[in-house]
Amino acid sequence: MPRKRATIKEVAQATGLSPAAVSYALRGMQVSEETMERVRAAAAELGYEADPIARALASGRTGMIGVLCGSLEDLWQQSLAVGISRGLREKDRYALILDAVGDPDRERALAQQLRDQRVDGLIVQPVDPAAAFWPELCESLPVVSIGDSLEGTAGEVVFDNRRGVTLALEHLKALGHRRVAVLTPTRPSTPDRPADVHVSAEAERLGLDLEVTTAPYELAGATAAARRLLEEGRPSAVFCFSDSIAYGVYAAAAELGLSIPDDVSVMGYDDHPMSGLLTPGLTTVDWAISSIVRAAVRLAVAAVDGGPKRRRVVQQPTLRERGSIKDVS
């Protein structure tokens, strides 16, 4: 005969606490670390498992937080989604991960669908941060943005894209590069994304000859875009707004019999773990993904639990130098 499910009252009796205190401890709220450990140990010993349906009915919450990714074809965003999912699970929440595939219209539809499905909150890396629907959505749902700022969010982990772009372009100029191509996943429908705005302004300030071309995250598409670029009038360096796109440049160079960095230099923009395994290793801008994950999870959980509004974390980049850029000065 199956064992009867242990109740929260039994956990309370075993620990000498009130059922409310046990509930807080199991959710990691309003109690000390020592109390949380004691309660969780007792719950494990008794075989207590929270009834998700009962908890949702009692609290008005589902325990689900939407994670809306700009494009899961980008390997860095895949790592980000995995990290956030695991971080939320440690906080007794579950991630519902959706992919906007780089499409602003799909992003809007999915964000509104998540709201209508009553997720407790939303973490988003927006494709179109200037879209008009964000303020209204943020009024009805706690939203935490990653990368770019959104109007009305409960929290945001904003990349200092101006600094990141400056690091990349100043490094290329210091090594003698003057003709630089930029491969960006940004579509013509979202031309005002901060990184793309900054790269044009910084290139003009530094006196660089800049050519900006759209390329998808997906490897075959990125390779095709890079091949066209290298065949039509090869720049001395290619700056990619994603390491996933940079991998396409490596593939295109190999197809054309070109050497990196002797024939063309390549720079990325997020330091995916694969980038250090390439030959040569990819020089890139590192955004410290583990810090981003921790901050996004912390802000999302705090927002759902009624914490302070509009908390902002500015993520600073560092330059990760490897062997993919040649000194041509």
C-alpha positions in Angstrom: 0.0 0.0 0.0 1.5 3.4 -1.0 2.7 5.5 1.9 0.6 8.5 2.8 2.1 11.9 1.7 3.6 13.7 4.7 2.0 17.0 5.5 3.5 20.4 6.3 2.0 20.1 9.8 4.1 17.0 10.4 7.2 18.8 9.3 6.2 21.7 11.7 5.8 19.3 14.6 9.2 17.6 13.9 11.0 21.0 13.9 9.0 22.8 16.6 8.0 25.6 14.2 4.7 26.8 12.9 3.4 25.6 9.6 3.8 29.2 8.2 7.5 29.2 9.2 8.0 25.8 7.6 6.4 27.1 4.4 8.7 30.1 4.4 11.7 27.9 5.0 10.9 25.5 2.2 10.6 28.5 -0.1 13.8 30.1 1.1 12.1 33.2 2.5 12.2 35.2 5.7 14.1 32.7 7.8 17.8 32.0 8.6 20.0 29.6 6.7 20.2 27.4 9.7 16.4 27.2 9.9 16.1 26.5 6.2 18.6 23.6 6.5 16.8 22.2 9.6 13.4 22.3 7.9 14.6 20.8 4.6 16.4 18.0 6.5 13.2 17.2 8.4 11.1 17.3 5.2 13.5 15.0 3.5 13.4 12.5 6.4 9.6 12.5 6.5 9.3 12.3 2.7 7.4 15.6 2.5 6.8 16.9 -1.0 4.9 20.1 -1.7 1.7 19.6 -3.6 2.1 22.0 -6.5 -1.6 22.2 -7.2 -2.5 23.0 -3.6 0.3 25.5 -3.3 -0.8 27.3 -6.5 -4.4 27.5 -5.3 -3.4 28.8 -1.9 -0.8 31.3 -3.1 -2.3 32.3 -6.5 1.1 31.4 -8.0 2.1 28.7 -10.4 5.8 28.5 -9.4 6.6 29.0 -13.1 8.8 31.8 -14.4 8.9 32.4 -18.2 12.3 32.6 -19.8 11.9 34.2 -23.2 15.1 33.9 -25.2 15.9 36.1 -28.2 17.2 33.1 -30.2 18.2 29.7 -29.0 20.3 29.2 -32.1 22.8 31.3 -30.3 24.9 29.0 -28.2 25.5 31.7 -25.5 21.8 32.1 -25.1 21.4 28.4 -24.7 24.0 28.5 -21.8 22.1 31.4 -20.3 18.8 29.6 -20.4 20.3 26.5 -18.8 21.9 28.5 -16.1 18.7 30.4 -15.3 16.6 27.2 -15.3 19.0 25.6 -12.8 19.2 28.8 -10.7 15.4 29.1 -10.5 15.1 25.4 -9.5 17.4 26.1 -6.6 14.8 28.7 -5.5 12.0 26.2 -5.8 10.8 27.7 -9.1 10.5 26.2 -12.6 11.5 27.8 -15.9 9.2 27.7 -18.9 11.7 28.4 -21.7 10.5 29.8 -25.1 12.4 30.9 -28.2 11.6 34.1 -30.1 13.9 32.9 -33.0 15.1 36.5 -33.4 11.6 37.6 -34.6 10.1 40.7 -32.9 6.5 39.6 -33.8 7.1 36.2 -32.4 8.6 37.8 -29.3 5.5 39.9 -28.7 3.2 36.9 -29.2 5.1 34.7 -26.8 5.5 37.3 -24.1 1.8 37.9 -24.2 1.1 34.2 -24.2 3.2 33.7 -21.1 1.3 36.5 -19.3 -2.0 34.9 -20.3 -0.8 31.5 -19.0 -0.3 33.2 -15.6 3.4 32.6 -15.1 4.6 34.3 -11.9 7.2 36.4 -13.7 9.2 36.7 -16.9 12.9 36.9 -17.7 13.6 38.1 -21.2 16.6 38.9 -23.4 14.7 41.1 -25.8 15.0 41.1 -29.5 13.2 44.4 -29.8 13.8 46.5 -26.6 12.1 49.5 -28.2 8.8 47.7 -28.9 5.7 49.5 -27.7 4.1 46.6 -25.9 6.7 46.2 -23.2 5.4 48.9 -20.8 1.9 47.5 -20.8 3.2 43.9 -20.3 5.4 45.1 -17.4 2.4 46.6 -15.7 0.7 43.2 -15.5 3.7 40.9 -14.8 7.0 41.2 -13.0 9.6 41.3 -15.9 13.4 41.2 -15.6 15.3 42.1 -18.8 18.8 40.8 -19.7 21.1 42.7 -22.0 19.0 45.8 -22.9 16.8 48.0 -20.8 13.0 47.9 -21.1 10.6 50.5 -19.9 8.7 49.4 -16.7 10.6 46.3 -15.7 10.8 45.1 -12.1 14.6 44.6 -12.6 17.2 44.5 -15.3 20.7 43.1 -15.9 21.9 45.6 -18.5 25.1 45.1 -20.6 27.3 48.1 -20.9 27.4 47.7 -24.6 29.1 51.0 -25.1 32.0 49.7 -23.1 32.0 46.3 -24.8 32.0 47.8 -28.3 34.7 50.3 -27.3 36.9 47.5 -25.9 36.6 45.5 -29.2 37.1 48.3 -31.6 40.0 50.0 -29.7 41.7 46.6 -29.5 41.4 46.2 -33.3 42.6 49.7 -34.0 45.6 49.3 -31.6 46.7 46.2 -33.7 46.5 48.3 -36.9 43.1 47.3 -38.3 41.3 50.0 -40.2 38.8 48.2 -42.4 36.5 46.2 -40.1 33.3 44.3 -41.0 30.6 43.7 -38.4 28.3 40.7 -38.5 25.2 41.3 -36.4 22.1 39.3 -35.8 20.0 42.5 -35.6 17.3 42.6 -38.3 16.3 45.8 -40.3 13.1 45.9 -38.2 15.1 46.6 -35.0 17.8 49.0 -36.1 18.0 50.8 -32.7 19.5 48.1 -30.6 22.2 49.7 -28.4 25.1 47.6 -29.5 24.5 48.3 -33.2 24.1 52.1 -32.5 27.3 52.2 -30.5 29.4 50.3 -33.0 28.7 52.8 -35.7 29.4 55.8 -33.4 32.6 54.3 -32.1 33.9 53.4 -35.5 33.4 57.0 -36.6 35.2 58.2 -33.5 38.1 55.9 -34.1 38.3 56.6 -37.8 37.6 53.0 -38.8 36.1 52.0 -42.2 33.1 50.0 -41.0 30.8 47.7 -43.0 27.8 46.2 -41.1 26.1 43.0 -42.4 23.3 40.9 -40.9 24.1 37.3 -40.1 22.0 34.7 -38.3 23.2 32.8 -35.2 22.6 29.4 -36.9 26.0 28.0 -38.1 25.1 27.3 -41.8 23.5 30.8 -42.2 26.4 32.5 -40.4 28.9 30.6 -42.6 27.1 31.7 -45.8 27.0 35.3 -44.7 30.7 35.2 -43.7 31.6 33.6 -47.0 29.9 36.3 -49.0 31.7 38.9 -47.0 35.1 37.3 -47.4 34.6 36.8 -51.1 33.3 40.2 -52.0 36.1 42.3 -50.6 37.9 40.9 -47.6 38.2 43.2 -44.6 41.3 42.9 -42.4 39.1 42.0 -39.4 35.5 40.7 -38.7 33.8 41.7 -35.4 30.9 39.4 -34.7 28.1 40.4 -32.2 28.0 36.7 -31.1 30.6 34.0 -30.8 28.2 31.7 -32.6 28.4 34.0 -35.6 32.2 34.0 -35.3 32.2 30.3 -35.6 30.6 30.8 -39.0 33.5 33.0 -40.0 35.9 30.2 -39.0 34.0 27.8 -41.2 33.8 30.1 -44.1 37.6 30.9 -43.9 38.3 27.1 -43.9 36.1 26.6 -47.0 37.9 29.4 -48.8 41.4 28.3 -47.8 42.0 31.4 -45.7 44.0 31.4 -42.5 42.9 33.0 -39.2 44.5 35.4 -38.3 47.0 35.6 -41.1 44.4 36.3 -43.8 41.6 37.7 -41.7 41.3 38.5 -38.0 38.1 37.6 -36.1 36.6 38.8 -32.8 33.5 37.6 -30.9 31.3 39.2 -28.3 30.2 36.8 -25.5 33.0 34.3 -24.7 31.1 31.0 -25.1 33.1 28.1 -23.6 33.7 26.7 -27.2 35.6 29.8 -28.1 38.7 28.8 -26.2 38.8 25.4 -27.9 39.1 26.8 -31.5 42.4 26.9 -33.3 43.3 29.6 -32.9 41.3 30.5 -29.8 38.7 33.3 -30.4 39.4 36.7 -29.0 36.1 37.9 -27.6 34.3 40.2 -25.1 33.4 38.3 -21.9 30.2 39.2 -20.2 30.6 36.8 -17.2 27.5 34.7 -17.8 27.5 33.2 -14.3 27.1 36.6 -12.8 24.3 37.4 -15.2 22.5 34.2 -14.3 22.8 34.9 -10.5 21.6 38.5 -10.9 18.7 37.7 -13.1 17.4 34.9 -10.9 17.8 37.0 -7.8 15.9 39.9 -9.3 13.2 37.7 -10.7 12.5 35.9 -7.5 12.6 39.2 -5.5 10.1 40.8 -7.9 7.7 37.8 -7.8 7.9 37.9 -4.0 7.1 41.6 -3.8 10.6 43.0 -3.3 11.8 46.5 -4.2 10.8 47.7 -7.6 13.2 48.6 -10.5 16.5 47.1 -9.4 19.2 47.6 -12.0 22.5 45.7 -12.4 25.0 47.0 -15.0 27.2 44.2 -16.3 30.7 45.2 -17.2 32.7 43.4 -20.0 36.3 42.3 -20.1 38.4 41.6 -23.2 39.4 37.9 -23.5 42.5 37.9 -25.8 43.4 34.7 -27.6 45.0 34.1 -31.0 42.4 35.1 -33.6 43.6 38.7 -34.2 46.8 39.6 -36.0 48.9 42.7 -35.3 49.1 44.4 -38.7 50.4 47.8 -37.5 
